[in-house]
């Protein structure tokens, strides 16, 4: 589960950025 969240964190940051 953590690996999935960790993978989504950069993607989310990229979208918000």
Secondary structure, DSSP 8 states (H G I E B T S, - for coil): -HHHHHHHHHHHHHHH-
